[in-house]
């Protein structure tokens, strides 16, 4: 299982990549793919992953309190 910090950083990187595709791919179409729509999907996935990383960090911090 990955650490919460790694999950948070991966989520932020995915969100940033999606934002870049959304921002600069608005009037570009590559075959059947539209970069702006793929960017929105990546931003949603990155946001969910970031939230999951925060959840994992919160749960790990809460579990430490019960160990003592």
Order of alpha helices (4+ residues) and beta strands (2+ residues): alpha-alpha
